[in-house]
């Protein structure tokens, strides 16, 4: 999702949706570069990238047993979707050379932080349970 070629530059790749993660679709080639990104942009992008990696790991561990009807799985996917939509919003605005709405920043950052905490907790709980089942 991100690579930092320079401390003052952030390369933001288009985020993958849930289907792309669960079916193993390669990452999109689309990317934009953000010069002098705000701290909140780096934070949002890093959270989304880590969440994507964690969700990918969970789907790999579960394989065919990945149950999208399970309550916890739906919560994980909803939290990921919140982060992906926020990252997509930033990506689309930068790609269109539009200003990121200050109202969006205020309303979405706390939502993204809560989603990230929920997703991380639920994913790692599921990964630990899955690993324990595999070791038994």
Backbone as JSON Lines, residues from 0, in Angstrom:
{"i":0,"aa":"X","n":[0.81,-1.17,0.0],"ca":[0.0,0.0,0.0],"c":[0.86,1.24,0.0]}
{"i":1,"aa":"X","n":[1.85,1.3,0.86],"ca":[2.69,2.49,0.87],"c":[4.14,2.09,0.83]}
{"i":2,"aa":"X","n":[4.9,2.92,0.21],"ca":[6.34,2.84,0.33],"c":[6.8,4.27,0.48]}
{"i":3,"aa":"X","n":[7.82,4.45,1.23],"ca":[8.32,5.8,1.45],"c":[9.67,5.92,0.8]}
{"i":4,"aa":"X","n":[9.7,6.62,-0.36],"ca":[10.96,6.78,-1.06],"c":[11.76,7.94,-0.49]}
{"i":5,"aa":"X","n":[11.08,8.82,0.2],"ca":[11.69,10.01,0.76],"c":[10.87,10.36,2.0]}
{"i":6,"aa":"X","n":[11.5,10.92,3.0],"ca":[10.77,11.23,4.22],"c":[9.6,12.15,3.96]}
{"i":7,"aa":"X","n":[9.69,13.01,2.96],"ca":[8.64,13.97,2.66],"c":[7.72,13.52,1.53]}
{"i":8,"aa":"X","n":[7.76,12.24,1.16],"ca":[6.94,11.74,0.06],"c":[6.29,10.43,0.5]}
{"i":9,"aa":"X","n":[5.04,10.27,0.18],"ca":[4.31,9.04,0.5],"c":[3.72,8.52,-0.79]}
{"i":10,"aa":"X","n":[4.03,7.29,-1.14],"ca":[3.45,6.65,-2.33],"c":[2.24,5.87,-1.86]}
{"i":11,"aa":"X","n":[1.07,6.3,-2.29],"ca":[-0.2,5.71,-1.86],"c":[-0.79,4.89,-2.99]}
{"i":12,"aa":"X","n":[-0.88,3.58,-2.77],"ca":[-1.48,2.69,-3.76],"c":[-2.96,2.56,-3.48]}
{"i":13,"aa":"X","n":[-3.74,2.32,-4.53],"ca":[-5.17,2.11,-4.37],"c":[-5.37,0.9,-3.46]}
{"i":14,"aa":"X","n":[-6.28,1.02,-2.5],"ca":[-6.5,-0.07,-1.54],"c":[-7.26,-1.21,-2.2]}
{"i":15,"aa":"X","n":[-7.02,-2.42,-1.69],"ca":[-7.74,-3.6,-2.19],"c":[-9.03,-3.75,-1.42]}
{"i":16,"aa":"X","n":[-10.06,-4.24,-2.12],"ca":[-11.31,-4.5,-1.42],"c":[-11.28,-5.92,-0.85]}
{"i":17,"aa":"X","n":[-12.32,-6.27,-0.09],"ca":[-12.35,-7.56,0.59],"c":[-12.25,-8.74,-0.37]}
{"i":18,"aa":"X","n":[-12.96,-8.67,-1.49],"ca":[-12.93,-9.77,-2.45],"c":[-11.53,-9.96,-3.01]}
{"i":19,"aa":"X","n":[-10.84,-8.86,-3.3],"ca":[-9.48,-8.97,-3.81],"c":[-8.55,-9.62,-2.79]}
{"i":20,"aa":"X","n":[-8.77,-9.33,-1.51],"ca":[-7.94,-9.94,-0.47],"c":[-8.25,-11.42,-0.32]}
{"i":21,"aa":"X","n":[-9.54,-11.76,-0.25],"ca":[-9.91,-13.15,0.01],"c":[-9.66,-14.06,-1.17]}
{"i":22,"aa":"X","n":[-9.69,-13.52,-2.4],"ca":[-9.42,-14.41,-3.54],"c":[-7.99,-14.29,-4.05]}
{"i":23,"aa":"X","n":[-7.18,-13.46,-3.37],"ca":[-5.76,-13.38,-3.7],"c":[-5.44,-12.54,-4.93]}
{"i":24,"aa":"X","n":[-6.35,-11.66,-5.33],"ca":[-6.1,-10.78,-6.48],"c":[-4.88,-9.91,-6.2]}
{"i":25,"aa":"X","n":[-3.98,-9.79,-7.16],"ca":[-2.8,-8.94,-6.94],"c":[-3.19,-7.48,-6.69]}
{"i":26,"aa":"X","n":[-2.33,-6.78,-6.04],"ca":[-2.53,-5.37,-5.73],"c":[-2.64,-4.57,-7.02]}
{"i":27,"aa":"X","n":[-3.54,-3.58,-7.05],"ca":[-3.64,-2.72,-8.23],"c":[-2.33,-1.97,-8.46]}
{"i":28,"aa":"X","n":[-2.05,-1.66,-9.71],"ca":[-0.83,-0.94,-10.05],"c":[-0.97,0.56,-9.83]}
{"i":29,"aa":"X","n":[-2.19,1.04,-9.6],"ca":[-2.44,2.47,-9.47],"c":[-1.83,3.02,-8.19]}
{"i":30,"aa":"X","n":[-1.18,4.16,-8.31],"ca":[-0.6,4.8,-7.13],"c":[-0.5,6.3,-7.38]}
{"i":31,"aa":"X","n":[-0.54,7.03,-6.29],"ca":[-0.3,8.48,-6.34],"c":[0.76,8.8,-5.3]}
{"i":32,"aa":"X","n":[1.47,9.89,-5.53],"ca":[2.47,10.31,-4.56],"c":[2.0,11.57,-3.87]}
{"i":33,"aa":"X","n":[2.19,11.62,-2.57],"ca":[1.77,12.76,-1.77],"c":[3.03,13.4,-1.2]}
{"i":34,"aa":"X","n":[3.27,14.64,-1.6],"ca":[4.41,15.37,-1.07],"c":[4.05,15.96,0.28]}
{"i":35,"aa":"X","n":[4.97,15.87,1.22],"ca":[4.77,16.4,2.57],"c":[3.43,15.98,3.18]}
{"i":36,"aa":"X","n":[3.18,14.69,3.26],"ca":[1.88,14.23,3.79],"c":[1.71,14.59,5.26]}
{"i":37,"aa":"X","n":[0.49,14.91,5.6],"ca":[0.17,15.2,7.0],"c":[0.33,13.93,7.83]}
{"i":38,"aa":"X","n":[0.58,14.1,9.11],"ca":[0.75,12.96,10.02],"c":[-0.49,12.06,9.98]}
{"i":39,"aa":"X","n":[-1.69,12.66,9.94],"ca":[-2.91,11.85,9.95],"c":[-3.03,11.01,8.69]}
{"i":40,"aa":"X","n":[-2.5,11.5,7.55],"ca":[-2.54,10.69,6.31],"c":[-1.63,9.48,6.48]}
{"i":41,"aa":"X","n":[-0.42,9.72,6.98],"ca":[0.49,8.59,7.21],"c":[-0.13,7.57,8.17]}
{"i":42,"aa":"X","n":[-0.76,8.05,9.23],"ca":[-1.37,7.17,10.22],"c":[-2.5,6.35,9.6]}
{"i":43,"aa":"X","n":[-3.39,6.99,8.88],"ca":[-4.51,6.29,8.24],"c":[-4.0,5.24,7.26]}
{"i":44,"aa":"X","n":[-3.05,5.62,6.44],"ca":[-2.51,4.7,5.43],"c":[-1.8,3.53,6.09]}
{"i":45,"aa":"X","n":[-1.01,3.78,7.13],"ca":[-0.32,2.7,7.82],"c":[-1.31,1.75,8.5]}
{"i":46,"aa":"X","n":[-2.37,2.3,9.09],"ca":[-3.38,1.44,9.72],"c":[-4.06,0.56,8.68]}
{"i":47,"aa":"X","n":[-4.42,1.15,7.55],"ca":[-5.1,0.38,6.51],"c":[-4.19,-0.7,5.95]}
{"i":48,"aa":"X","n":[-2.93,-0.37,5.75],"ca":[-1.98,-1.35,5.21],"c":[-1.77,-2.51,6.18]}
{"i":49,"aa":"X","n":[-1.61,-2.21,7.46],"ca":[-1.44,-3.26,8.45],"c":[-2.7,-4.12,8.55]}
{"i":50,"aa":"X","n":[-3.86,-3.48,8.5],"ca":[-5.12,-4.22,8.54],"c":[-5.24,-5.14,7.33]}
{"i":51,"aa":"X","n":[-4.85,-4.65,6.17],"ca":[-4.9,-5.47,4.95],"c":[-3.98,-6.68,5.09]}
{"i":52,"aa":"X","n":[-2.77,-6.46,5.6],"ca":[-1.83,-7.56,5.8],"c":[-2.37,-8.59,6.79]}
{"i":53,"aa":"X","n":[-2.96,-8.1,7.89],"ca":[-3.51,-9.01,8.9],"c":[-4.68,-9.81,8.34]}
{"i":54,"aa":"X","n":[-5.54,-9.14,7.59],"ca":[-6.68,-9.84,6.99],"c":[-6.22,-10.87,5.97]}
{"i":55,"aa":"X","n":[-5.21,-10.54,5.2],"ca":[-4.63,-11.48,4.24],"c":[-4.09,-12.71,4.99]}
{"i":56,"aa":"X","n":[-3.39,-12.47,6.08],"ca":[-2.82,-13.57,6.86],"c":[-3.93,-14.47,7.42]}
{"i":57,"aa":"X","n":[-5.0,-13.84,7.92],"ca":[-6.13,-14.61,8.45],"c":[-6.75,-15.48,7.37]}
{"i":58,"aa":"X","n":[-6.98,-14.92,6.19],"ca":[-7.6,-15.71,5.12],"c":[-6.68,-16.84,4.66]}
{"i":59,"aa":"X","n":[-5.37,-16.6,4.68],"ca":[-4.43,-17.66,4.32],"c":[-4.45,-18.78,5.35]}
{"i":60,"aa":"X","n":[-4.49,-18.42,6.64],"ca":[-4.53,-19.43,7.7],"c":[-5.81,-20.25,7.66]}
{"i":61,"aa":"X","n":[-6.92,-19.59,7.37],"ca":[-8.22,-20.27,7.38],"c":[-8.47,-21.07,6.11]}
{"i":62,"aa":"X","n":[-7.92,-20.62,5.0],"ca":[-8.15,-21.31,3.74],"c":[-9.63,-21.43,3.44]}
{"i":63,"aa":"X","n":[-10.09,-22.64,3.12],"ca":[-11.5,-22.86,2.8],"c":[-12.41,-22.71,4.02]}
{"i":64,"aa":"X","n":[-11.83,-22.7,5.2],"ca":[-12.63,-22.57,6.42],"c":[-12.95,-21.11,6.75]}
{"i":65,"aa":"X","n":[-12.53,-20.18,5.9],"ca":[-12.83,-18.76,6.14],"c":[-14.33,-18.56,5.95]}
{"i":66,"aa":"X","n":[-15.02,-18.28,7.04],"ca":[-16.47,-18.23,7.04],"c":[-16.96,-16.79,7.07]}
{"i":67,"aa":"X","n":[-17.41,-16.29,5.93],"ca":[-17.86,-14.91,5.83],"c":[-19.21,-14.69,6.51]}
{"i":68,"aa":"X","n":[-19.88,-15.76,6.92],"ca":[-21.17,-15.61,7.61],"c":[-21.0,-15.52,9.13]}
{"i":69,"aa":"X","n":[-19.8,-15.82,9.62],"ca":[-19.52,-15.75,11.04],"c":[-19.58,-14.3,11.52]}
{"i":70,"aa":"X","n":[-20.15,-14.07,12.7],"ca":[-20.31,-12.72,13.25],"c":[-18.98,-11.99,13.35]}
{"i":71,"aa":"X","n":[-17.98,-12.65,13.9],"ca":[-16.68,-12.01,14.07],"c":[-16.05,-11.69,12.72]}
{"i":72,"aa":"X","n":[-16.2,-12.57,11.76],"ca":[-15.68,-12.32,10.42],"c":[-16.35,-11.1,9.81]}
{"i":73,"aa":"X","n":[-17.65,-10.98,9.98],"ca":[-18.36,-9.79,9.47],"c":[-17.86,-8.52,10.14]}
{"i":74,"aa":"X","n":[-17.61,-8.59,11.46],"ca":[-17.07,-7.42,12.17],"c":[-15.68,-7.05,11.66]}
{"i":75,"aa":"X","n":[-14.85,-8.06,11.42],"ca":[-13.51,-7.82,10.88],"c":[-13.62,-7.16,9.5]}
{"i":76,"aa":"X","n":[-14.47,-7.71,8.66],"ca":[-14.62,-7.18,7.32],"c":[-15.19,-5.77,7.32]}
{"i":77,"aa":"X","n":[-16.13,-5.48,8.22],"ca":[-16.69,-4.14,8.3],"c":[-15.64,-3.13,8.76]}
{"i":78,"aa":"X","n":[-14.84,-3.52,9.73],"ca":[-13.77,-2.63,10.2],"c":[-12.76,-2.39,9.09]}
{"i":79,"aa":"X","n":[-12.4,-3.43,8.35],"ca":[-11.47,-3.26,7.23],"c":[-12.07,-2.32,6.19]}
{"i":80,"aa":"X","n":[-13.35,-2.52,5.91],"ca":[-14.02,-1.68,4.91],"c":[-13.97,-0.21,5.29]}
{"i":81,"aa":"X","n":[-14.15,0.08,6.58],"ca":[-14.07,1.47,7.06],"c":[-12.69,2.06,6.77]}
{"i":82,"aa":"X","n":[-11.65,1.3,7.06],"ca":[-10.29,1.77,6.8],"c":[-10.02,1.9,5.3]}
{"i":83,"aa":"X","n":[-10.46,0.92,4.52],"ca":[-10.22,0.96,3.08],"c":[-10.94,2.13,2.43]}
{"i":84,"aa":"X","n":[-12.16,2.42,2.88],"ca":[-12.9,3.55,2.32],"c":[-12.22,4.88,2.64]}
{"i":85,"aa":"X","n":[-11.69,5.0,3.86],"ca":[-10.97,6.22,4.22],"c":[-9.73,6.4,3.37]}
{"i":86,"aa":"X","n":[-8.99,5.32,3.18],"ca":[-7.78,5.38,2.36],"c":[-8.14,5.67,0.91]}
{"i":87,"aa":"X","n":[-9.22,5.05,0.42],"ca":[-9.68,5.29,-0.95],"c":[-10.08,6.75,-1.15]}
{"i":88,"aa":"X","n":[-10.72,7.34,-0.13],"ca":[-11.11,8.75,-0.21],"c":[-9.87,9.62,-0.39]}
{"i":89,"aa":"X","n":[-8.86,9.38,0.44],"ca":[-7.62,10.16,0.33],"c":[-6.99,9.94,-1.04]}
{"i":90,"aa":"X","n":[-6.91,8.68,-1.47],"ca":[-6.32,8.35,-2.78],"c":[-7.06,9.08,-3.91]}
{"i":91,"aa":"X","n":[-8.38,9.02,-3.9],"ca":[-9.17,9.65,-4.96],"c":[-9.0,11.17,-4.98]}
{"i":92,"aa":"X","n":[-8.96,11.78,-3.79],"ca":[-8.81,13.25,-3.73],"c":[-7.43,13.66,-4.25]}
{"i":93,"aa":"X","n":[-6.38,12.95,-3.83],"ca":[-5.03,13.28,-4.28],"c":[-4.91,13.04,-5.79]}
{"i":94,"aa":"X","n":[-5.47,11.93,-6.26],"ca":[-5.41,11.58,-7.67],"c":[-6.11,12.63,-8.53]}
{"i":95,"aa":"X","n":[-7.18,13.23,-8.03],"ca":[-7.94,14.25,-8.76],"c":[-7.43,15.67,-8.46]}
{"i":96,"aa":"X","n":[-6.35,15.77,-7.72],"ca":[-5.8,17.06,-7.31],"c":[-6.84,17.93,-6.59]}
{"i":97,"aa":"X","n":[-7.64,17.28,-5.75],"ca":[-8.65,17.99,-4.97],"c":[-8.19,18.09,-3.52]}
{"i":98,"aa":"X","n":[-8.69,19.08,-2.86],"ca":[-8.38,19.26,-1.44],"c":[-9.18,18.25,-0.62]}
{"i":99,"aa":"X","n":[-8.55,17.71,0.39],"ca":[-9.24,16.78,1.29],"c":[-10.06,17.61,2.27]}
{"i":100,"aa":"X","n":[-11.35,17.32,2.3],"ca":[-12.27,18.11,3.1],"c":[-11.94,18.02,4.59]}
{"i":101,"aa":"X","n":[-11.82,19.17,5.21],"ca":[-11.5,19.21,6.64],"c":[-12.58,18.55,7.47]}
{"i":102,"aa":"X","n":[-13.84,18.68,7.05],"ca":[-14.95,18.03,7.77],"c":[-14.78,16.52,7.76]}
{"i":103,"aa":"X","n":[-14.32,15.99,6.59],"ca":[-14.12,14.55,6.49],"c":[-13.03,14.1,7.47]}
{"i":104,"aa":"X","n":[-11.96,14.87,7.52],"ca":[-10.85,14.53,8.41],"c":[-11.34,14.43,9.84]}
{"i":105,"aa":"X","n":[-12.07,15.44,10.28],"ca":[-12.55,15.43,11.67],"c":[-13.46,14.23,11.96]}
{"i":106,"aa":"X","n":[-14.38,13.95,11.07],"ca":[-15.35,12.88,11.34],"c":[-14.78,11.48,11.15]}
{"i":107,"aa":"X","n":[-13.88,11.33,10.18],"ca":[-13.42,10.0,9.81],"c":[-12.25,9.46,10.6]}
{"i":108,"aa":"X","n":[-11.4,10.33,11.11],"ca":[-10.21,9.83,11.79],"c":[-10.53,9.04,13.04]}
{"i":109,"aa":"X","n":[-11.48,9.5,13.83],"ca":[-11.82,8.73,15.03],"c":[-12.5,7.43,14.63]}
{"i":110,"aa":"X","n":[-13.32,7.46,13.58],"ca":[-13.96,6.24,13.1],"c":[-12.91,5.24,12.61]}
{"i":111,"aa":"X","n":[-11.91,5.74,11.91],"ca":[-10.84,4.87,11.41],"c":[-10.02,4.29,12.56]}
{"i":112,"aa":"X","n":[-9.72,5.09,13.57],"ca":[-8.95,4.6,14.72],"c":[-9.72,3.51,15.45]}
{"i":113,"aa":"X","n":[-11.0,3.72,15.67],"ca":[-11.83,2.7,16.33],"c":[-11.92,1.42,15.49]}
{"i":114,"aa":"X","n":[-12.08,1.59,14.18],"ca":[-12.15,0.43,13.3],"c":[-10.85,-0.36,13.35]}
{"i":115,"aa":"X","n":[-9.72,0.35,13.37],"ca":[-8.43,-0.32,13.4],"c":[-8.25,-1.12,14.69]}
{"i":116,"aa":"X","n":[-8.62,-0.54,15.82],"ca":[-8.51,-1.25,17.1],"c":[-9.38,-2.5,17.1]}
{"i":117,"aa":"X","n":[-10.6,-2.36,16.64],"ca":[-11.52,-3.5,16.6],"c":[-11.01,-4.58,15.66]}
{"i":118,"aa":"X","n":[-10.58,-4.17,14.48],"ca":[-10.1,-5.14,13.5],"c":[-8.88,-5.88,14.01]}
{"i":119,"aa":"X","n":[-7.92,-5.15,14.54],"ca":[-6.7,-5.78,15.04],"c":[-7.01,-6.79,16.15]}
{"i":120,"aa":"X","n":[-7.83,-6.39,17.11],"ca":[-8.19,-7.29,18.21],"c":[-8.87,-8.56,17.67]}
{"i":121,"aa":"X","n":[-9.85,-8.4,16.8],"ca":[-10.6,-9.54,16.28],"c":[-9.77,-10.43,15.37]}
{"i":122,"aa":"X","n":[-8.95,-9.83,14.53],"ca":[-8.12,-10.64,13.63],"c":[-7.12,-11.47,14.43]}
{"i":123,"aa":"X","n":[-6.44,-10.85,15.38],"ca":[-5.42,-11.61,16.11],"c":[-6.05,-12.66,17.02]}
{"i":124,"aa":"X","n":[-7.22,-12.39,17.53],"ca":[-7.92,-13.42,18.29],"c":[-8.25,-14.6,17.39]}
{"i":125,"aa":"X","n":[-8.74,-14.31,16.18],"ca":[-9.05,-15.38,15.24],"c":[-7.8,-16.13,14.8]}
{"i":126,"aa":"X","n":[-6.71,-15.42,14.56],"ca":[-5.46,-16.07,14.15],"c":[-4.94,-16.98,15.26]}
{"i":127,"aa":"X","n":[-4.98,-16.51,16.49],"ca":[-4.52,-17.33,17.62],"c":[-5.38,-18.58,17.75]}
{"i":128,"aa":"X","n":[-6.7,-18.42,17.66],"ca":[-7.6,-19.58,17.74],"c":[-7.33,-20.56,16.61]}
{"i":129,"aa":"X","n":[-7.16,-20.05,15.4],"ca":[-6.91,-20.91,14.24],"c":[-5.58,-21.65,14.39]}
{"i":130,"aa":"X","n":[-4.56,-20.95,14.87],"ca":[-3.25,-21.58,15.07],"c":[-3.34,-22.66,16.15]}
{"i":131,"aa":"X","n":[-4.05,-22.39,17.24],"ca":[-4.23,-23.38,18.3],"c":[-4.97,-24.62,17.79]}
{"i":132,"aa":"X","n":[-5.98,-24.4,16.96],"ca":[-6.72,-25.54,16.37],"c":[-5.8,-26.38,15.49]}
{"i":133,"aa":"X","n":[-4.95,-25.72,14.73],"ca":[-4.04,-26.44,13.83],"c":[-3.0,-27.24,14.6]}
{"i":134,"aa":"X","n":[-2.63,-26.75,15.8],"ca":[-1.62,-27.45,16.61],"c":[-2.18,-28.58,17.45]}
{"i":135,"aa":"X","n":[-3.49,-28.67,17.54],"ca":[-4.09,-29.73,18.37],"c":[-4.19,-31.03,17.63]}
